[in-house]
Amino acid sequence: MGFKRFNFVRHNSPLFCMENKAPFSSKIDNRFEALFNSASMAIIVVDSKGVINMANPFANTLFAYTEEPMVGQMLEQLIPQRHHAKHVGHRDGYIEKPNARSMGLGMTLSALRKDGTEFPVEISLGHFKTGDEQYAIAFIADITKRKINEEKIIAQQLEMEKEKEVNDLKSRFVSMASHEFRTPLSTVLSSVSLLSKYTTTEDQSKRDKHLDRIKSSVKTLTDILNEFLSLGRIEEGKVEMNPEVFDIVEFINGMNNEMSVLLKPGQNFIFNHKGNTESYTDTNLLKHIMINLISNAIKFSPENASIIIDAEVTTTHTKISITDKGIGIPLSDQVHLFERFFRATNVTNIQGTGLGLHIVGRYVELLNGTIHCHSEFENGSSFIINLPSFIKKDFE
């Protein structure tokens, strides 16, 4: 609808349509004016300077120019201020090389009413020339209802995708749990059966051995359930932030004492600290992060190895790193470390859910921090946490 054959001219008040500069009959002229005035779509004619020369009644109503017509206004009056500069360039480019086309394909265009309200529009452009003057003609449709319906559909799709993701999560957990629960439950069952056979005082060491196996298996089951429950709380947005000022040296020493019961024979902690001792963050979340990373360092390191914990607190950040000399992580696996249910290819024979590091990553995000891993296959790993040195107002 580019008006390549016809030229539209406005002489004083009457509207004429000329083909090859020959005036049409009054009857045709009246038909065109009736079409222009009764169209249920906004039609606006703009000259090369961006001044609105014509606007049909529907356009005046759509843009809320009910008391005064929009003729004589700059076209940019109908466009949100943030788009003015860019639009002038587009307008000048169109006037210079006009062609009939839709405007803003693949984009959501916004228009501005006289009262300042914005609404989404769809625009088709045409052009015509009278003498030396080039005009652009815009056909504008209000697509507010369509956008509302589209947003509803998108919201429904997102809800369905979220529901599918939750169902997939449940399915994978059931599959993982059925596998991971089998070993500790079998251990508990066999140890309980064997305990009943050790009845004399001389059998106490054997009883203790099986009691330790039961405790370890119960801890494994508890850890699996806690990881899944933690993930559920994160996904549901139920993790609350309770930051506090704390002494990081005291905090990490306490963590090391608590985790020392998990150390293999000959393993030990080496703790180094630099800078301030006071930090400010959610110590409950930080404790969960540290427990997971230290547990992994112990689990994947051999006997007689050191677990090195470095901490540094400055005015801008709190940095904590946990380094081990364990089995390391293959380079191809490192990009997936913090994905849900992912386990490195070299730990498939070691118990684990693939949820721990994912939860660690999510907790670090909640603390507005970052976590990185440096690792060499069969030569250990280092996990580095960087947290901003918060002040209280950052959490309020």
N, C-alpha and C positions, 0 to 999 in steps of 0.2 A: 504494500500500500504506500508506494513511494511518490505518487503524484508526478510521475515522469512525463506525462503527456499534458497535464493541465496546470495552468497558473491561476492562483487565487488572489484576487485583489480586493481591497476595501476602499471605495470612493466615498468619502464623507460618511454617510450612514448606510446606504444600500450596499449589498454584497453582490459582486459580479463574478462569474466564472468565464474565463476566456480560453479558447483553444485556437492556437495560431493567431492570437490577438483578435479573433472575431467574437463579438459578444453573443452569448446564448440568449435564448428567449427569456422573457420575464418569468414564464412558467417554470423553466428549469432552475432559474435563479431562486425562485421561491421554494422549490423543492430542496435545494441545497441548504438554504437558510433554515428551513424547517428541520432538516436532518441534523444540522449543527446544533440547533437550539434544543431539540428534544432527545438528543443522544443520552443514553444512560451510562455514559462514560465521560470522564473529564477530557476535554480537548483544549489545548493551549497552543497558540501560535506565537513564536518568538523571533525577533529580528536578529541581525548579525551582531548587535551590541548586547544581546541578552535581555532586551526589554520585551515584556509581554505586550503584544499588539492585539491579540484576540483571546477570549476565553469564553467558553459556552457556560450556560447557567449551572450545569452540573458541576463544572470545575469550581465556580465561585462558591457553591454550596459545600463541596467536598473540602475545600481549603478554608472554609469559614469566613469568606469575604461576602457576607450577607448585607452589610450596611454600605459598603463601598466596593466597586468592582476591582479586580486585580489588574486590569489593563493599565499599563504605564509603570507597573512595578518591575523591578529586576527579577529575573527568574530565580536567582539565588535566595530571594525572600521565601521561596517554597522549599528550601533545602536546609537541613540542620547546619548550624554554624561550623561545626567541625569538618564539614565536607566542602565548604565554600571554595577554598583555594584550589583544591584538586578539580572541582567541577568546572571552574572557569576555564581551565586548560582543556578539559574534555569538550566543553561547549565550543570553544574557539576551533578546536581540531575538527569537530563535526561540521561546523559552518564552512570550514575550508575544504573539506572533502566529505560532502554529505552522501549518505546512502541509507536506504530504507532498511531498518533492522530493529531487533529487540535490544533494549538497553540493560546492561548489567547482567548478562547471562551467567547463571550460577551464583549470583550474589543476591543478598537481601537488601533492596533499596529502601531508603527511608525518606518520607516527605514531611513537611512541617506546616501545620495549620497556622492561621493568623494568631490564634490564642496560645501558640507555643507547644501544642501537643504534637507528638510524632506518631506516624503510622506507616506500616509497610505498604509498598506499592509495586506494581509491575508496569513497565513503560515500553511502548513501541514508538519508534521515531520515523518520521517522514520528512520530506523537504520539498520546497518549490521556490521559484524565482520570479520576481516581478521587476522588470527593467534590470537595473544593476543590483538590486537588493535581494539577498539570499535569506530565506526564512526556513526555520525548522518548525515542525508541527509534532506535538507530543500527545499520544493517547495514553491516558493514565487510569489505572484500575486500582482501587483500594482492595488489598488482599488480606485485610485483618482477620476475617473469619477463617480464610484458608490457613493462615499461619497458626491460628489458635488450634485448628484441627490437626495440623501437622505436628505441633508441639505435643498435643495429647497423644498422638500416635507414637511419637518418639519416646515420650515418657512411659507409655505402655510397653514399648519394645525394650527400653532400659530396665523396666521392672521385671519383664520376662527374662531378660538376660541375667539380671541379678539373681532371680529365683533359680534359673538354670545353674548359675555358678555355685549357689549355695547347695543345690542338690548334688552337683558334681563333687563339691567339697565333702559332703556327707558320704557319698558313695566311695570316694577315694579313702576317706577316713575309715570307713567300715572295712574296706579291703586291706588297708594298711594295718588297722588294729587287729584284724583277725590273724594276720601274719605275725605282728610284733608281740601280741599278747600270748601267742601259743608257747613260745620258749619260756618266758618267766613263769607262766602258769604251770607248765610241765615241771619246771624246777621246784616250785612250791609243793606240788603234789608229791613228787618223788622224795623230797627232803622230809616232808611230814611223815610219809610212810616209813622212811628209814629211821626217823627219830624214835619211833615206837619200839625199835629193836634194841636201842641202846638204853639199858635199864640200870646198869651198875655205875658206881662212882668213877671207875676207871674209864668209862666211855664218855666222860664229860667233854673232852677235846673234840670227839667226833660229833657230839651233840652241838657244840659251839659252831663247828664248821657248817653244819646244815642250817643252824639258826641264822648264821651270816648269809648263807645262800638265799634263805627265805627273805631276809631283810632287803638284800640287794634286788631281788626279783620284785618285791612289793614297791621299792623305790622306782624301779624301771616303769612299772605299771602306772604309778602315781605321776611320774614325769610325763608320760605319754598323754594321760588325761589332762594334766595341767596345761600342756602345750596346746591341745585342741581347745580347751576352755579359753585360754588366753587369746588364741586366734579368733574365736567366736566373739569375744568382747571387743576386740579391735575392729572386726568387720561391722559390728553393730554400733560402733562409735561410743562404747560405754566405758572406755578407759579414761579415768579422770586424772587431771594433772594436779599434783600437790607439791610444788617446789618449796625448797627450804635452804637456808644457809647451812653448810655442813663442812666439817674438817675432812678433806679428801684423804689425808694420810691415815687418820683414824679409821675412816671408812674402808679403805683398801686393806689395811692390816686386819680389820675385823673380818673382811671377806676371806682373806687368806687363812685365818684361823678356822673359819667355818668350813672352808673347802679342803682343809688339810686331811680330813678323814678319807677323802677320795684318792689321795696320792698313792701311786704305785710304789713298791719298794725302791728306795734310793732317790725318788723324785723330791724336788724341793722348789720353793718359791724364792725368786730374787726380785725385790721391790726397790725401784729407784724413783725419787721425786725431785722435781725442780720447781722453783717459783713459789707463788702464794700457796697457802694451805686451805684457805676458804674458797669454796665454790658455791654455786647456787643453781640447783636443778631438782628434779623429782628423784629422790634417792631410791624410792621403791622401784621405779622403772629402771634406773641405772643398776640396781642390784640384780634385777632379772637379766639384764644384758650381760653383766659381769659373770654371773653364775653360769650362763650358757657358754660364754667364750672360754672361761677357765675350765669348765667341765670338758669341753672339746679338746683343749690343750692337753689336759691330763689323759683323756681317753686315747688320743691319737699319738701320744708320745711314748717312747719306750721307758723301761725302768732306768733309774739313775740319771734321768734328764732333768734339766732345770726349766721351770716356767718363769719367764721374765715379764714383769709388769712395770711399765714406765708411766709416770704421770707428770704432767706439766700444767700449771695454772698460771695464766697471765691475765692482764686486764681485758683481753679480747676473746680468749678461748680457754677451754679445758680440754686437754688432749690426753687420752689414755690408750696405751697399746699393750696387747697381750701377745707374747712371742713364744713359740715352742720350737723344738728341734725334732718334730714328729715326721709323719709320713708325707706331709705336704699335699698339695692339691694340683692335679694336672692342669696345665695352662688352658686347655680347651674347656674345662669345667668351670673355671673361675668366673666367667661372665654370667653363669647361671646360679651362683652361690646363694643369692638371697631370694630365689624364686620358691614358691610354695611347693613342698613335697620333693624338692630336688635333692639328690644325694650324689656326691662325687663318685666317679666310676671305680675308684680304688678303696671305697669303704663299704661295698655291698655286703661284705661278710661280717661287718660290725653293726651291732644294733643301733637303730635310729629311725626317726620318723620323717626326716626331711623338712620338719617345720621349725626347728630351733633357730636357724640363721634367718629364716624369713621373719619370724617374730622379732628377733633382734633388730633387723632392718626397719621394721615398722615402728618399734619403740624408739629407735634413734630418730626417725622422722618426726615422731610426736614431740621429741625434745628439740626439734629444729636443728638437728645435727647431721653429720655425715659419718659413714663408716666405709673403710676401704680395706682390701686384703692384698698383701704381698706374700706370695708363696712360690716355693720351688718344689717340684715333685721329689719326694724322698729326702727333702732337706728343710722341712719345717715351714711354718706359716706365721704371719704377723697380722693381727687385726688392729686397725687404728681407728679410734673413735675421736671425732672432733665435735665438741659442743660449744656453742657460744657462751661466753661468760655473762649470763643473764643478770639483769637487775630485776627487782620485784615487779616493776610495772610492766615488764615484757610479758608476764603471765596473766595480767589482770584485764 
